[in-house]
């Protein structure tokens, strides 16, 4: 690999054997070297191959003024999420999570703690991502001796939600409350208490998560199943009316009008979860 730019003593931008730009991390990898020089393999600890040029530029700018230990711990957390939990993550996670962890550690050292008002909802609706948040907090404590509060596990979890669904972190902040409100609509409209231990409940939650993803990414399903929609209206009027109520709520809170196809599939999942309570 050939150095393109020295970002700091521990980070360089380089070109690999195929001429593609990469970001190299390693203690002392940029010390005393100039652009055009080769990189000693023994110095390389991590190679970031970022497909998006804008994300790559953001990463280089971020890493320029950050302690190597913070970069390493963020990378280890992301690697754990990918290898152990098999999460498919948008590469922007390298920027957003690293920046967040660095800022969280800085806040901790200054005695500033932020309360996470969504913590309970995050635990309930995004348990896998919350476990990642807990893992992150433990790793930071054990390796850097920084004891971040439980609230930070929730904030870190949302960064993984954002990276999984390809949304903006500002949108991901809405997800936990929207999940809670949609469940409240179902229980009120159908007059039932949902059993969170059933497979139908898990499938419904999964469907709503991906529905919200499509809403914020503006990738709603097109209107195609008109006959099935009419059948659902006639055969399961309460469930279909409930899905229309949820559509009204989403339009109000996310400024997005659901397609008839989305409303129809939502009513099918509501029917399934209602059957489990009969």
N, C-alpha and C positions, 0 to 999 in steps of 0.2 A: 504493500500500500504506500501511496505517496501523499505527503501532507499538502493540503490545499491552503489551510489557514490554521494558525495556532490561536485557540480560543483562550486558554489559560494553561498553566503548568500541567493540568490533569486532563484536559479536553482538547482535541483537535478535530478539524474537519479534514477529510481525506478522500482520495479516489481509490476504489478497490481495483482488482485485476481486470474487471470488465469496464472500468471507466465510470462506474456509478459513484455518486457522492455518498459518503457515510460519515457518521460522527463516532469518533473513537474515544473511549474513556479508559484511563489507566493512570495510576500514580506516577507522576513525572514524565508522562508520555510527550508533553509539550515543552518540557524544560530544555532550554538551550538549543532548540532546533528551529529551522527555517522552512518556509514553504518550498516544496520541491524535493525535500529530503525524504528518505524512506523511513518506515517505522519499524522499530525492533519488535518482533513478535512477542518477546517476553514482557514487554511493557503493556500489551493490550489486555484489558480486563473485560471490556464490553464493546461490541460493535452495534451501533444503532443504524438500522437500514430503514429509513423513513421514506415511504413512497410519496407522500405529499410534500411538495417543496415548501409550502407555507408553514406546515407543521415542523419541518426540519429547521427552518429559519427561526421559528419560535423557540424550538428546543435549544439551538445554539445560543440564542440570546439569553435564555433562562439559565443555562449552565455556566455562562461566563462569570457569574458573580455568586456562585453557590458552593458551599462546602462539598467536597467529594463524597463524604460520608452520607450526606442527605440524598445525593444522586444514587449512590449504591443501594441504600436501603429501599428507595422507591423502586428501583429496578428489580430488586429481590422480591418485593411484594408482588409486582406485576408478573414476574416469572412464576411465582407460586400460584397465582390465579390462573395462569395459562396452563401450566403443567399438571397441577394437582386437581384443580376444579374444571379444567378444560373450557374456560371461558373464551369466547371469541370477542376480542376487544378492539375498538377503534384505536389507531396508533396515537391519537391525540391524548390518550391516557398518560403517555410519557411526559407530556407537558403539564396537564392539569393536576395529576396526582403529585408529581415532583414539586410543583409550585405550592400546592396545598400543604404538603408535609413540611416543606421548608418554612412556610409562613406559620404553621401550627407550632413548630418548635420555637420559632422566634417569639410568638405570642406567649408561650409557656415560660420562656426565660424572662419575659417582662411582667409576668404575673397576670396576664390577661387570659381569661377563660370565656369562651362563647357558649351560651346555652343553646342546645339543639331542640327547638320546639317540636320537631318532627320525629324525635327519637323513637317513641313508642310505635308510630306507624311504620317507620323504617324496619324495626325489628319484626313487625307482624307481616308486612307484605314483601319484604326483601331480605329474608333470613340468611340466604347464602351470601349475599353482598355484605350483610351486617357481620357475619362470621369473618369475612375478609377484613372488615374494619377492626374487629377485635384482634385478629392475628397481627394486623399492622401496628396497633397500639402496643401489643406485647413485644413485638420485634423492636420497636423504637425504644421501649423501656429497657429491654435486656441489652441492646447493643449500644445505645446512646445515653442511657441512664436519664431519659426524659420521660416522666410519668404523665402522659396525656390522659385527660378525663374520658369517661365513657361517651360523652357527647361527640368527641372527635371520631370515635369508631363509626358513628352514624354519618358524619360528614364525609368520611372516607368512603363509606358504603355508597353514597350517592354518586361519587365520582365513577365508581364501577358500573352503577346503573346507567349513567350517562354514556360511558364507553361501550357498554353492551348494546344499547338501543340506538346509538348513533344520533343522540339528541344533544341539545345544548344544556349545560349544567343548570342554567336558569330555568329551563323547562323541567329538568329532572327534579328540581325542588318542589314542583307542583304535584308530582306523581303520588307521594304517600297520602296527602290529604284528598286527592281526587279518588284514589282507591277506596279510602274510608267512606267518602260521601256516596260513591256508587253502590257500595254494599248497603249503606243505610237506605238508599232508594229502594233496593231490592227487598229488604226486610220490611220496609213500611208498605210498599205497594202490594206485596204478596202476603203480608201478615205472617211471616215465618221467621224463625231463628235459624241461621245457617250453621251447619255443623262443619267446623273447620278441619275436622279429621277425615272427611270423605274425599274420595277421588274426584267426584263431580265438583266439589268446592275448589280443589286444586286446579282443575281444568278451567273453571270459570275465572279464577284469579289470573291464570296464565293468559287466557283470552283477553281479559281487560288490560293487562300489562302491554300486550302487543297492539291492542287497539289504540291505547294512548301513544304508543310509539308511532303508529301510522298517522295519528292525528297531528303530532308535532313535527313529523317529517313530511307532512302533506302528501302521504302516499296511500290514501284511502282506496278501498276496493271499489271498482266501478259497478254501476247498476246493471246486473245481468240476470239474476234469479228472480224475476218478477212473479212467476207462477208460484214458486215456493214461498215467497213473501206473502202473497195473498192467502195461501193455504195456512200459513202460520197465524195470520190475522184472524181467520175464521175458527181454526181449531184450538188455538191457545190465545184468546183475546187478552187475558190478564198479563201473560208474559210479554206479549207484543206491546201492549200499552206501557208496560214497565220499561221495555227497551226504548220506547219513544221518549219516556221521561228522562232516561239517562242521556239520550241524544240531545234533549233540550238543555240538560245540565252541562254537557260538554260544549255545546255551542255557546253557552253563557260564560263558562270559565276558560275555554281555550280558543274562543272565537273561530270555531270550525264546525261546519254543518256536516253531520254524518250522512253518507249515502244510504239509499234504501237497502243496499246489499249489507252494509255494516250493521244496520238496525236489525235486519233479518237474522244474521248470524248471532248477534247478541241475544236475540229472543230465544234462539235454539239453546244457547248455553244457559240462559236463565231458566228455561223449561227443565233442563237436565238437573240443575242444582235444586230446583223446586221439587222435582220427583223424589230426590233423596230425603226430603223432609216430610213426604206424605205417608 
